[in-house]
Amino acid sequence: MKTRLLTAAIALPILIASIILPWWVPDTIWIFVVIAVLALAAGMFEFFSLTKKLELKGDAGVAYLGAAGLIVLFVLDAPRQDPSLLLIVLAGFLVVVFITQTFRFQKDFSKMLAGMGVTVLGVLYVAFLGGFLIATRVGFDSILSTKLLLFFFVVIFGSDAGQYFVGKAFGKRRLAPAISPGKTIEGAVGGLFAAAGFAALCTLIFFPELSYKFSIPLGIAMAALGMFGDLAESAIKRGSKTKDAASILPGHGGLLDRLDSLLFNAPLLYYFARFYF
């Protein structure tokens, strides 16, 4: 627990600073972008490390090439500026995967589909979903993007804390014992209520533009999606017989363990903000 708290005490101020600095210094939006790119790159590395344990033979090199193309488009806010570019890059990436893996698996074509599958999934899961956080940072003015990202992390981290403490104090009924034995129904309910409360606090304290009738349902939806994201990543780890995706964050596991609930919510935040504002 001490190691976990120490890691959080170091990492959280850096994350918070990268989010709120653009409120006063707009040019500093790139600090968050750089942190996000590094985190997504590490998350992809951890994802392919997990697939190696299952001998699925994903092609990390081709995956990073496709991820780089997508990240560039998210930095340019392609989802708003030119959504067709995203489809073009995705289509091109699929074609490249088919061509490269056709030659890569000449000695054993029986592993080709599995290798192609995890190569594509790694890019879609980490780079594509996570890229919407980058688009949120660069696709809105510095103050609005700061408020959106603050709302995002406060609600998700608040929901995680609610799940943990309520589950620890009152948890009895297992939520999904075959996937994550430690998670309880009581903890999940606590996470939903915590998300609603933190969403309301965000509206009250710094985000009056986002009314309660939208912030609270959005917070609850984010908490629910975050739980599913956490369970999905837990299932991947369980399949590879691994407790943590990595040990890069002492007491917290790997970056993929921290990204799991964020990845599912990144497109929700971006498109909600695009339609609402």
NORZI-V945962 format. One record per backbone hydrogen bond with DSSP energy under -1.0 kcal/mol. CO is the residue of the C=O (numbers start at 1). NH is the residue of the N-H. If there is no record, write none. Layout:
co:CO nh:NH
co:CO nh:NH
This chain:
co:1 nh:5
co:2 nh:6
co:3 nh:7
co:4 nh:8
co:5 nh:9
co:6 nh:10
co:7 nh:11
co:8 nh:12
co:11 nh:15
co:12 nh:16
co:13 nh:17
co:14 nh:18
co:15 nh:19
co:16 nh:20
co:17 nh:21
co:20 nh:23
co:21 nh:24
co:21 nh:25
co:25 nh:28
co:26 nh:29
co:28 nh:31
co:29 nh:33
co:30 nh:34
co:31 nh:35
co:32 nh:36
co:33 nh:37
co:34 nh:38
co:35 nh:39
co:36 nh:40
co:37 nh:41
co:38 nh:42
co:39 nh:43
co:40 nh:44
co:41 nh:45
co:42 nh:46
co:43 nh:47
co:44 nh:48
co:45 nh:49
co:46 nh:50
co:47 nh:51
co:48 nh:52
co:49 nh:53
co:51 nh:56
co:52 nh:55
co:58 nh:60
co:59 nh:63
co:60 nh:64
co:61 nh:65
co:62 nh:66
co:63 nh:67
co:64 nh:68
co:65 nh:69
co:66 nh:70
co:67 nh:71
co:68 nh:72
co:69 nh:73
co:70 nh:74
co:71 nh:75
co:72 nh:76
co:73 nh:78
co:74 nh:77
co:77 nh:80
co:77 nh:81
co:78 nh:82
co:82 nh:85
co:83 nh:87
co:84 nh:88
co:85 nh:89
co:86 nh:90
co:87 nh:91
co:88 nh:92
co:89 nh:93
co:90 nh:94
co:91 nh:95
co:92 nh:96
co:93 nh:97
co:94 nh:98
co:95 nh:99
co:96 nh:100
co:97 nh:101
co:98 nh:102
co:99 nh:103
co:100 nh:104
co:101 nh:105
co:103 nh:106
co:108 nh:111
co:109 nh:112
co:111 nh:115
co:112 nh:116
co:113 nh:117
co:114 nh:118
co:115 nh:119
co:116 nh:120
co:117 nh:121
co:118 nh:122
co:119 nh:123
co:120 nh:124
co:121 nh:125
co:122 nh:126
co:123 nh:128
co:124 nh:129
co:126 nh:130
co:127 nh:131
co:129 nh:132
co:130 nh:133
co:131 nh:135
co:132 nh:136
co:133 nh:137
co:134 nh:138
co:135 nh:139
co:141 nh:145
co:142 nh:146
co:143 nh:147
co:144 nh:148
co:145 nh:149
co:146 nh:150
co:147 nh:151
co:148 nh:152
co:149 nh:153
co:150 nh:154
co:151 nh:155
co:152 nh:156
co:153 nh:157
co:154 nh:158
co:155 nh:159
co:156 nh:160
co:157 nh:161
co:158 nh:162
co:159 nh:163
co:160 nh:164
co:161 nh:165
co:162 nh:166
co:163 nh:167
co:164 nh:168
co:165 nh:169
co:166 nh:170
co:167 nh:171
co:173 nh:185
co:176 nh:179
co:176 nh:180
co:180 nh:183
co:183 nh:175
co:184 nh:188
co:185 nh:189
co:186 nh:190
co:187 nh:191
co:188 nh:192
co:189 nh:193
co:190 nh:194
co:191 nh:195
co:192 nh:196
co:193 nh:197
co:194 nh:198
co:195 nh:199
co:196 nh:200
co:197 nh:201
co:198 nh:202
co:199 nh:203
co:200 nh:204
co:201 nh:205
co:202 nh:206
co:202 nh:207
co:207 nh:210
co:211 nh:214
co:211 nh:215
co:212 nh:216
co:214 nh:218
co:215 nh:219
co:216 nh:220
co:217 nh:221
co:218 nh:222
co:219 nh:223
co:220 nh:224
co:221 nh:225
co:222 nh:226
co:223 nh:227
co:224 nh:228
co:225 nh:229
co:226 nh:230
co:227 nh:231
co:228 nh:232
co:229 nh:233
co:230 nh:234
co:231 nh:235
co:232 nh:236
co:233 nh:237
co:234 nh:238
co:235 nh:239
co:236 nh:240
co:237 nh:242
co:238 nh:241
co:249 nh:252
co:249 nh:253
co:253 nh:249
co:255 nh:259
co:256 nh:260
co:259 nh:263
co:262 nh:266
co:265 nh:269
co:266 nh:270
co:267 nh:271
co:268 nh:272
co:269 nh:273
co:270 nh:274
co:271 nh:275
co:272 nh:276
co:273 nh:277
